[in-house]
Structures are given as structure tokens and as C-alpha cells.
Amino acid sequence: MQLDIDRPPTAVAPERPRPDLLGRVAVLVLGVVTVLSVVRAFGPLTYPGDIWRQSDTASMARNYAEHGLNLFMPQINWGGNGPGYVESELPIMPWLTGILYTLFGDHEFLGRLVSLAFMLLATAAFWGLAKRILPPTAARWALIAWAVSPAFMRWGTAFMPEATVLAFTLLALLAFCRWLQEDRPGWLVAAAGAVSLAGLAKPTSLHVGLVMALWLLLAARDRLRRPSVYLAGLAALVLPALWLRHASGLYETYGNTFGVISGGDDKFGNLAMWLGADFYLGNLRSEVLFIYGVVGVPFALLGAVWLWRLRRGAPAAPFLLAGAVALVVYYFAVGRYSGSDLGIQYHVYSLPYAAVATGIGVVAAQRLLRDRLGPRLVAALGVLTVLALGAQSVNVFRQSFDPDAGALGTCATQLAAVSRPGDLVVVGTDSTTTMDGVANNYQEPVILYRADRYGWVLAADQYDPARLAGMQAQGARWFVNPVPGQLTGPLASWLRDNAEQVRTSAFDGCDVWALRGAS
């Protein structure tokens, strides 16, 4: 008699792994967004609200290509008759673009593709982070939310340093997450290095240190006793501090600044701003429209509630809480711009936290609806969710191809037509040297960049004959006024006696004067 235990085992067919359909959708969405971003990179630098910042960054890239690739000596076009060296963040992105310009020529799309490369690096780092703090389904939805966010489309190919600093910030968060989970010193060193690079790219990114401190407090507070934590934090600040000191020296010597640390502009909030409704409404508008894409807001709120209920043992909970607290502190600190249309780019740091919360919220919504609607209808709603989340990105993409740069673009065209490349120019602006009692970066770079000219910018509260005459004495040959209604009184009389108007706003779209007697 043969016992059952002696019988040869019955062969069992291996279970086929279930296809990762959502993962494929995430890759497809990211691929589509990347292709659209490449297309956008070949469009004009005219996107509303970003044109001035893109013009400044693009002028730095052009100056690197034309005047030498010294990373530590960035130049702009509005430095008068001087070399135009300017206090700025370390211009990593325009410097890399300048290298490409020397190889392939002055093509704006090269700089925008540099931004896209950094955005894809940020995406890879975000995916590495998301899959470590989220379950697989939520991580995939978080990646989708990241890719279809208007922030990806807007700054992923902008001629601006936002994608660069986002890449370094995400690398820092990923390395710190791995240190928390694996407790290997190498990841702490990597996190410090990435924080340092982020701080060089944009000093505002250093608030990520607060994110890490809170995350550590919530997730592994026993490590706060380790001296290595504090040494890593201090080490991360060394290079940014050295750069800021050098950049401050450029301002002291040449008088040009983006208001990074020395003066010329004030980004900080104050009590009067914080007590006003505009500060909160402005921040809310920027987050809703350009980070969450409107539709992401209810999903993110649902995700936050869902995570709060399951917070014990959920790795995403301390990450999101630390990020939320640090962002609030950060937006209050830079309140002059965070609540303004002039500072929408300050909100780019919200993207990873928004994407994680949105990913959790979509999964929570699916679980709430699955028993009521069935899997097929839930899947169909998932497709609609992707389309809805990406609707605002489509709007950004659509607005990116309007070639009209407004009066500034018209003035640049007219100036280029009547002047020669070596001529120095004075450009007027409706911005003032101070705003609400604080220093204001009034410089208008668009006309000088698009016309490829150098010179001065005359603020609206500097429209007086003596100042323009002084610039004329220093070599200015042209005066461009893009705001016709602003030119009244003594300066208008002075121009009639000392300049010849060669273009008018009535017939040419811009007022341009040739200054008589200019050397």
C-alpha cells in the first residue's frame, strides 16, 4: 500500500504575475508629458508671468557663451556701461546652457532642454522617494500626479533655475529617506551634499533642512543625539555660505543684484503682509492653479484625511507633516513674493508633497467607490482622473505658444532695428525702486535681452532729466520707453530738446529716442 506522502507531488503551474497596468499608465503619462515638454521647449519665451525671469536667465547664458565660461562671474545686460557682473544664486543652469551655446550656437531651446533634463532627474528622484514611503498603487498615482502637475509643464522647460533646484532638493529628500530607513552614514553624507547643491542653485531651497529636521523628529528622534547629524547639517551650509559671500562681493563691486542677500530687493514677509487677506489668497491661488491643477486639491485633502486615520506605521505621514509645516514657515518667510503673481515660482517646492498627498487620495477614493461601482467603472474613473488632473497642464501648454511678447517684445524689435550691437541703451519701466516701503528689483531685462543690447534700466520713480542726462554722459545712445503714459513733465521736455524720436508708440508700438550728443 502506497501512502499519500510517498506519492510524487503534483506539478503546480507557477502563478503568472499580474500585469502592472497602473505602472504602464504612469510610464505612458510621463512619456506623453515629456514629449509635450520637448515641443514646448521649442516655443517662444513669452509665457505670461515668467518672461522677465526667463529673459534674465537666458541673458546670463548668452553672456557666458560670449564672454567666457567663468561660472563664478555671471553677467546680465542691465549693468550700464560696466561688465554687468551680478549677485545671483550660483547659475548652474545658465552656465551649462552657455557651454551648449559655444558648441551649437545661441538657441533658446538648448537652455530649456537643460531644464527638462533636470526635471527628469527630479522625477527619477521623486519616484525613488515615493516607492519607499507609499504602497505600490499610491506610489504610481503619486508619479502620475507629479507628471501632470502644471508645475512640471511650466517649469520643466522654463529658462529658469526652478527645475535645477527641484532636482537637487528631491535628491536630498531621497537620500535622507534612505538614511532614515537604512541608517547608513553614506546616505546622510549624500543628503548633505544634495542640500548644499540645492542651496547653491537657489538659497530658498535651504528650507528643506527644516523638512529633514521635522521628519527626523517624527520618524527617528533617537538619532537626534548623534553628532553626525549636526555635522552634516553644518557641512551642507558651507558652500552656499561661501557662494553668497562671493556673490555679495560682486554687488559691492559692480552694483548689480537680484536681491539674493545684499540688497536691491526684499523677499521677506512682515506683519502687515501676514495680516492681509491678499497674502493668503495669493498663496492659495498659486498652489491650487499651478501645483495641484485645481482637480488635485480634493484628492490631496482626502489623502491627508486618509493618512491621518492610518498614520501609525505609515512612512508617508511624517514626510507630509514635516513638509507641510516647513512650507508654511517658508511661505511666511518669503511672504512678499509667495503671495504674489511675481513669485509663483517660489511654490515649486510644494510639488513632491502635493503629488504624494494626491496619490494617496486617489487610492482612497478608489477604495471608497470600488464596492459601490465595480472595478470596471472605477478603472474608467481612473482614466478620467488622469485627464482631469492634467487639464491645467494642457492650459499651460496651450498658452506657451503665443509669440506675442507685448509692448516689451515690440520695443525690442524696434530697438534692434534702429541701433547697432555696441550701442548702450536706457530702458524705462513701470516698476519702482521701492514697493510698499521696501527695496524692489525694478530692472526690466526683456527688451535688452531680446534686442541683444546692454545698458541701464530707468525705474518709474527715476524719470527725471538729470538721471537720464547722467546716463547719456556715460555713453547711452538710446532711450526706450515701453509705457507711453508714464512720460510726462520735465523728462518729456528734456527729450524734446536733447533727443530725436525715431519710433512712436502710435505708429510703431514703442517710443524710441536717439539721444543727441551721446559719445
SVG drawing of the C-alpha trace seen along z (x, -y; Angstrom):
<svg xmlns="http://www.w3.org/2000/svg" viewBox="-23 -122 59 124">
<polyline fill="none" stroke="black" stroke-width="0.4" points="0.0,0.0 1.4,-3.4 0.9,-6.2 -0.1,-9.6 3.1,-11.0 5.0,-8.7 3.2,-9.8 5.2,-12.2 4.0,-15.8 1.6,-17.1 3.1,-19.7 1.6,-23.1 1.8,-25.7 3.6,-28.8 1.2,-31.7 1.6,-34.3 2.4,-37.8 -0.4,-40.2 0.5,-42.9 1.3,-46.2 -1.3,-48.1 -1.2,-51.2 2.6,-51.3 2.3,-51.2 -0.1,-54.0 2.2,-56.0 5.1,-55.5 2.8,-56.4 1.7,-59.6 5.2,-60.6 6.3,-59.8 3.5,-62.0 4.3,-64.8 7.9,-64.6 7.2,-64.7 4.9,-67.7 7.6,-69.4 10.2,-68.9 7.7,-70.5 7.2,-73.4 11.0,-73.8 11.0,-75.0 8.3,-77.6 8.9,-81.3 9.9,-82.7 6.7,-84.5 4.8,-82.6 2.9,-85.1 4.5,-85.9 7.8,-84.1 9.0,-86.2 11.1,-88.6 12.8,-85.8 13.5,-83.7 15.0,-86.8 17.4,-87.3 18.5,-83.7 18.8,-83.5 20.9,-86.7 23.3,-85.1 23.7,-82.0 24.4,-84.2 26.9,-86.2 28.7,-83.0 29.0,-81.9 30.2,-85.3 32.4,-86.5 33.9,-83.3 32.6,-80.4 33.7,-81.6 30.9,-80.0 31.7,-82.4 31.2,-85.6 27.6,-85.7 26.7,-88.7 23.4,-90.5 22.6,-93.1 21.4,-95.9 24.7,-96.7 25.1,-100.1 28.5,-100.7 30.2,-98.2 30.7,-94.4 27.3,-93.6 28.6,-91.1 25.7,-90.4 24.9,-89.0 22.8,-85.9 22.4,-82.3 25.1,-80.1 23.9,-80.0 24.4,-76.3 21.6,-76.0 22.6,-79.1 26.3,-78.1 25.6,-74.6 23.5,-76.3 26.4,-78.7 28.6,-75.6 26.0,-74.3 25.8,-77.7 29.5,-77.6 29.1,-74.2 25.8,-74.5 25.0,-78.2 22.7,-80.6 19.4,-78.7 17.0,-79.2 15.7,-75.6 19.0,-74.3 18.6,-76.0 15.0,-74.8 16.1,-71.2 18.7,-71.6 15.8,-72.4 13.9,-69.4 16.9,-67.2 16.9,-68.4 13.2,-67.9 13.5,-64.3 16.3,-63.9 13.9,-65.3 11.2,-62.9 13.5,-59.9 14.4,-61.0 10.7,-61.5 9.9,-58.1 12.7,-56.6 11.2,-58.5 7.6,-57.7 8.1,-53.9 9.8,-54.0 7.2,-55.8 4.0,-54.7 2.3,-51.4 2.8,-50.5 -0.5,-51.7 -0.3,-55.0 3.3,-55.5 2.2,-55.1 -0.6,-57.5 1.8,-59.9 4.1,-59.7 1.1,-60.4 0.1,-63.4 3.7,-64.7 3.9,-64.3 0.6,-66.0 1.0,-68.9 1.1,-72.3 4.4,-72.8 6.1,-70.1 4.8,-71.7 5.5,-75.3 9.0,-75.0 10.1,-71.7 11.1,-73.6 11.3,-77.2 14.6,-79.1 14.8,-79.3 16.6,-77.5 13.4,-76.0 13.9,-72.5 17.5,-72.6 16.9,-73.3 13.9,-70.9 16.2,-68.1 18.8,-68.7 16.0,-69.1 14.5,-65.8 17.8,-64.1 18.3,-65.4 14.9,-64.1 15.6,-60.7 19.0,-60.3 17.6,-61.4 14.7,-58.9 17.2,-56.1 19.3,-57.2 16.2,-57.1 15.2,-53.6 18.7,-52.0 20.8,-54.1 23.8,-54.0 26.2,-57.0 26.8,-57.3 23.1,-58.4 23.4,-61.1 26.5,-62.4 24.7,-62.2 21.7,-64.2 24.1,-66.9 25.8,-67.1 22.4,-67.4 21.2,-70.1 24.4,-72.0 23.9,-71.9 20.2,-72.9 21.3,-75.9 23.8,-76.9 21.1,-76.7 18.6,-78.7 19.1,-79.7 15.4,-79.5 15.7,-75.7 17.6,-75.6 14.2,-75.3 14.5,-71.6 16.7,-71.4 13.7,-72.2 11.8,-69.4 14.5,-67.0 14.7,-68.1 11.0,-67.7 11.0,-64.4 13.8,-63.1 11.9,-64.3 8.8,-62.4 10.4,-59.2 13.6,-58.6 14.1,-61.1 16.7,-58.9 19.1,-59.8 19.0,-63.5 21.6,-62.5 24.2,-61.8 26.8,-64.5 27.0,-63.3 23.5,-64.8 24.6,-68.3 27.9,-68.0 26.1,-67.0 23.8,-70.0 26.6,-72.4 28.6,-70.9 25.7,-71.4 25.8,-75.1 29.5,-75.7 29.4,-76.0 26.2,-78.1 27.6,-80.5 30.9,-80.8 29.0,-81.5 26.7,-84.1 29.8,-85.9 31.3,-85.9 28.1,-87.0 27.7,-89.8 31.2,-91.0 30.0,-91.2 27.2,-93.5 29.6,-95.6 32.0,-96.0 29.6,-96.3 26.3,-97.4 24.1,-94.7 21.9,-92.3 18.9,-90.0 18.4,-90.8 19.8,-87.4 21.3,-88.7 22.9,-92.1 20.1,-94.5 18.3,-95.8 15.2,-93.7 13.5,-92.3 11.7,-89.0 10.8,-88.7 7.3,-89.0 6.2,-91.2 3.4,-91.5 1.4,-93.9 1.5,-91.3 0.6,-88.4 -2.4,-90.2 -3.7,-90.9 -6.1,-88.6 -4.1,-89.1 -1.2,-87.1 -3.3,-84.0 -5.4,-84.3 -2.3,-84.7 -0.6,-81.7 -3.8,-79.6 -4.2,-80.6 -0.7,-79.7 -1.0,-76.3 -4.4,-75.4 -3.7,-76.5 0.0,-75.7 0.8,-72.9 -2.4,-70.9 -4.0,-71.9 -7.4,-72.5 -8.6,-68.9 -5.8,-67.7 -7.0,-69.7 -9.9,-67.4 -7.8,-64.3 -4.9,-65.7 -7.4,-66.7 -8.9,-63.2 -5.4,-61.8 -4.4,-63.8 -7.5,-62.7 -7.0,-59.1 -3.4,-59.2 -4.3,-60.8 -6.5,-57.8 -3.8,-55.3 -0.8,-57.4 0.7,-54.8 3.2,-52.9 2.7,-54.9 6.1,-56.2 4.4,-58.9 2.8,-60.5 6.0,-62.1 7.2,-63.1 4.0,-65.0 3.6,-66.5 7.2,-67.8 6.8,-69.1 3.5,-70.9 5.0,-72.6 8.2,-73.6 6.3,-75.0 4.1,-77.2 7.2,-78.6 8.9,-79.1 5.9,-80.9 5.6,-83.2 9.3,-84.0 9.3,-84.9 5.8,-86.4 6.5,-89.4 6.7,-87.1 5.0,-83.8 1.6,-85.5 2.2,-87.5 1.9,-86.7 5.6,-87.8 6.6,-84.8 4.6,-81.8 7.9,-80.0 8.5,-80.1 5.9,-77.4 7.7,-74.7 8.9,-73.1 5.4,-72.1 5.3,-69.6 6.6,-66.4 4.3,-66.8 1.3,-67.6 1.9,-64.6 2.3,-62.2 -0.9,-63.5 -2.8,-63.3 -1.6,-59.8 -2.9,-58.7 -6.2,-60.5 -6.8,-58.8 -6.3,-55.4 -8.6,-56.3 -11.3,-57.4 -11.0,-54.1 -11.4,-52.1 -14.4,-54.1 -16.0,-53.6 -15.0,-50.1 -17.7,-48.3 -20.4,-50.7 -19.4,-51.0 -17.4,-47.8 -13.9,-47.5 -14.6,-48.5 -16.3,-51.7 -13.6,-52.5 -11.0,-51.9 -12.9,-54.3 -13.0,-56.9 -9.2,-56.4 -8.7,-57.4 -10.9,-60.4 -8.9,-61.3 -5.7,-61.4 -7.3,-63.6 -8.8,-65.9 -5.5,-66.2 -3.7,-67.2 -6.3,-69.7 -4.5,-72.7 -1.2,-71.4 -2.8,-71.4 -3.8,-75.0 -0.2,-75.9 1.0,-74.1 -1.6,-75.9 -0.6,-79.4 3.1,-78.7 3.0,-79.2 1.7,-82.8 4.5,-84.6 3.4,-88.0 5.7,-89.4 3.6,-92.5 4.9,-96.0 8.3,-94.8 8.7,-92.5 7.7,-95.3 10.1,-97.7 12.9,-95.1 12.2,-94.7 12.1,-98.4 15.3,-99.0 17.2,-96.3 16.1,-97.9 17.5,-101.3 20.5,-100.7 23.8,-98.9 25.1,-96.0 27.6,-98.1 25.2,-100.9 24.3,-101.5 20.6,-101.8 18.4,-103.2 15.1,-101.2 12.2,-102.6 9.9,-100.5 6.8,-101.0 8.4,-99.3 9.7,-101.5 12.9,-101.3 10.8,-100.7 7.4,-99.0 5.4,-99.2 8.4,-100.8 10.9,-98.0 13.6,-97.8 12.3,-96.4 14.1,-94.7 12.8,-97.1 15.2,-96.0 13.4,-95.2 15.5,-92.6 13.2,-91.7 13.9,-94.5 17.7,-94.4 17.8,-90.6 15.6,-90.3 17.3,-93.2 20.8,-91.8 21.8,-95.2 23.3,-96.5 22.7,-99.5 20.6,-100.8 17.0,-100.4 15.3,-103.6 12.7,-103.0 9.4,-104.7 10.3,-106.9 13.6,-107.8 12.1,-109.5 13.9,-112.8 16.1,-114.7 19.2,-114.7 19.3,-111.0 18.9,-110.3 21.4,-113.0 23.9,-111.3 23.4,-108.0 23.8,-109.8 27.1,-111.2 28.2,-107.7 27.6,-106.6 23.9,-105.9 22.8,-106.5 19.1,-105.4 16.1,-105.7 13.3,-103.3 10.0,-103.9 7.5,-101.0 5.0,-102.8 3.8,-105.9 1.5,-107.3 4.4,-107.5 6.5,-110.0 5.2,-113.4 6.6,-116.6 10.3,-117.6 11.6,-114.4 9.4,-114.8 10.5,-118.4 14.2,-117.3 13.8,-114.7 12.3,-117.2 15.4,-119.3 18.1,-116.6 16.9,-113.7 15.2,-112.7 12.2,-110.4 12.8,-107.7 9.9,-105.4 6.5,-106.2 4.0,-104.1 1.2,-105.4 2.8,-104.1 5.4,-101.6 4.1,-100.3 7.0,-101.8 8.7,-105.1 12.4,-105.2 14.6,-108.2 18.1,-108.7 20.0,-110.8 21.9,-113.7 25.5,-114.3 26.0,-110.8 29.6,-109.7"/>
</svg>
